[in-house]
Amino acid sequence: MFEPVIAPSGTLLGLLQRGRGDGTLHALTAPRAEALAALNHCVLRDPRHDWQVENRSLYYARLYLDLNGELDEIEAHLFGPEDVLDTEECRTGLALAVLGHLASYGRRDALQLLRRYAASGYNWAWALDELALRDDDAGLRALAAPVLARFPADPEGEAELAAAVRDAFEVRPWRLWADDPRASVARRVRAAQEAGCFDRWQRQLRPQGPRPGWSVQAVFDWAQQGIERGAVLHVPAARCLTAVAGPENRPEILQAARSGGDGARCTALRYLADGNDPEALDLIEDALATGSALVVDAAVDAFERMRSVAAVDRARGWARRPDALGAAAGRVLACRGGAQDRDLVLAALREAVRGEGPDAPTLWTLVDGAGRLGIGCAAPVLRHVYRETASSHLRGRAARALAATDPSFAAGFAVECLWDCEESTREIAARHAETGDVRVVEQLRRLAADPAEEAEVQTAVRSRIGPDMPTV
């Protein structure tokens, strides 16, 4: 899948793509046709950089409700020829999730679309999972025949059916079908369930990887074999070393960390750093100068995991380095530094935004650190990250940091955060937004009454609702 193209943050489309609360507020005041066009663009062209962790479906579903939006374009997207040509889950997943939320709000047209797609669409398993949470027993039982028809009644088809049952995210439809009054349906599903259980049992009998009695060298060899196969195994290999290595093996591990192959070196560095070995920090610094790209990444990652006083002291000396270790040092100080490290963390935050932009992965930790350390001077940079990042998770972290550093947050960004796509961001807003704004009071009451809202958000909302709250 291609990286999504994100519109500028000042446009309606850009706001909706980012999942910002201002996107909803602007859409509700824009011409309805323009707002629906932007909303459909987002739902049919998933704007998330990481669709597996960022939330948008409830955000978009609520806006469809507010706009009384039709579902014609979603229907054309799901049932068009691209459904056969482009079979990536991310092409249809967001649309199906939006339909699921709309169905839970009582939109019958959304429920019917999900049923049709589960019966005939390529990404039927996702649609079935949405229906498992929202449809009644009769609706699910009606899908048994079309779903089972996807699997030929031959050994290969039965194996595919068993895998589908075994890997199903929601098991309710399969359990209903296992008790179906139609013998042909119940028999196939029960056989698939039994085959899936047998397959799990067989997997447990064929474990891969280290065995009891392995030597330190055997663990190093296993990590190297993983690299040769394209699998990075130094993290589990380091855990294995913890089990098999003794004090007498330390010289061998130190030698591997200095000059071993990539698999052994990465494993040894991780093991020594996790154990706060007194030589770990020097070996990490040496790896930056002499190691391959894989070793450098492993060394930096190992350093960031260290929690000793010595590691924090070393980070203060490394924080101004113009390389990966310097960036890691800034993140270490953001996580574990003290008030004396505010200037170093602020400098790292500014440099990351200046050099890599508002979506730099390093910002996640630095933004958290600015909030943790209460760096008031970081508020302008945090506001920039909040506005411009395409990551709704990073925006939520920026909102949390602004709540701790920016006195204007409660009357500013906290208001729009009540409509944000991420529940954690809505929770922050519910705890901080000033209730003098009539929109805030109205949205707090709406969130408190919405059965689709997360429990943490509703708890935060109810902590703000009281007899002294202004009436709407």
Secondary structure, 3 states (H helix, E strand, C coil): CCCCCCCCCCCHHHHHHHCCHHHHHHHHHCCHHHHHHHHHHHHHCCCCCCCCCCCCHHHHHHHHHHHCCCCHHHHHHHHCCHHHHCCCHHHHHHHHHHHHHHHHCCCHHHHHHHHHHHHHCCCHHHHHHHHHHHCCHHHHHCCHHHHHCCCCCCHHHHHHHHHHHHHCCCCHHHHHHHCCCCHHHHHHHHHHHHHHHHHHHHHHHCCCCCCCCCCHHHHHHHHHHHHHCCCCCHHHHHHHHHHHCCHHHHHHHHHHHHHCCHHHHHHHHHHHHHCCCCCHHHHHHHHHHHCCHHHHHHHHHHHHHCCCHHHHHHHHHHCCCCCHHHHHHHHHHHHHCCHHHHHHHHHHHHHHHHHHCCCCCCHHHHHHHHHHCCCHHHHHHHHHHHHHCCCHHHHHHHHHHHHHHCCCCCCCHHHHHCCCCCHHHHHHHHHHCCCCCHHHHHHHHHHHHCCCCCHHHHHHHHHHCCCCCCCC
